């Protein structure tokens, strides 16, 4: 099962990347900060509600949009939350890039 061995090797390499190390630092800083963690949870919940509305073709309510804008301001003012979200985004981009490389190499059909 050389393919699986390579996948585990890739996972080890990802864990050694500067992006992942920054993510781990940001996560640790966030976990020790209850108010920042609370803001992140609120942000995620509101983000999920807005995305759910978009998936179902509904426009999110003005109250939700307004609350989400306020929460985004809090995120921008809270260094640990913003740092975590930025680090998480870099990891997710890297994973998406890897998936694209694999899809392209395997000539997988894309339907989007």
SULHUFEN-V716603 format. One record per residue. N is the residue number from 1. D_LAST is the distance of its C-alpha to the last C-alpha in Angstrom with 1 decimal. Layout:
[[N,D_LAST] [N,D_LAST]]
This chain:
[[1,31.1] [2,30.6] [3,26.9] [4,27.6] [5,30.4] [6,28.0] [7,25.6] [8,28.7] [9,29.8] [10,26.6] [11,27.0] [12,30.6] [13,29.6] [14,27.1] [15,30.0] [16,32.2] [17,29.8] [18,31.1] [19,27.9] [20,28.5] [21,32.2] [22,31.6] [23,29.4] [24,32.3] [25,34.8] [26,32.9] [27,32.4] [28,36.1] [29,37.2] [30,35.2] [31,36.5] [32,40.0] [33,39.5] [34,39.5] [35,38.9] [36,36.0] [37,34.5] [38,35.1] [39,33.3] [40,30.2] [41,30.2] [42,30.6] [43,27.7] [44,25.4] [45,26.5] [46,26.0] [47,22.6] [48,21.6] [49,23.2] [50,21.4] [51,18.0] [52,19.1] [53,20.2] [54,16.9] [55,15.1] [56,17.8] [57,17.7] [58,21.1] [59,22.5] [60,24.2] [61,27.9] [62,29.9] [63,31.8] [64,28.8] [65,27.5] [66,31.0] [67,31.5] [68,28.3] [69,29.4] [70,32.8] [71,31.3] [72,29.2] [73,32.5] [74,34.1] [75,31.4] [76,32.1] [77,35.8] [78,35.7] [79,35.4] [80,34.7] [81,31.7] [82,30.2] [83,30.9] [84,29.3] [85,26.1] [86,25.9] [87,26.7] [88,24.1] [89,21.4] [90,22.5] [91,22.3] [92,18.8] [93,17.7] [94,19.6] [95,18.1] [96,14.5] [97,15.9] [98,17.5] [99,14.5] [100,12.7] [101,16.1] [102,16.3] [103,12.9] [104,14.0] [105,17.5] [106,16.8] [107,14.5] [108,12.0] [109,9.2] [110,5.7] [111,3.8] [112,0.0]]
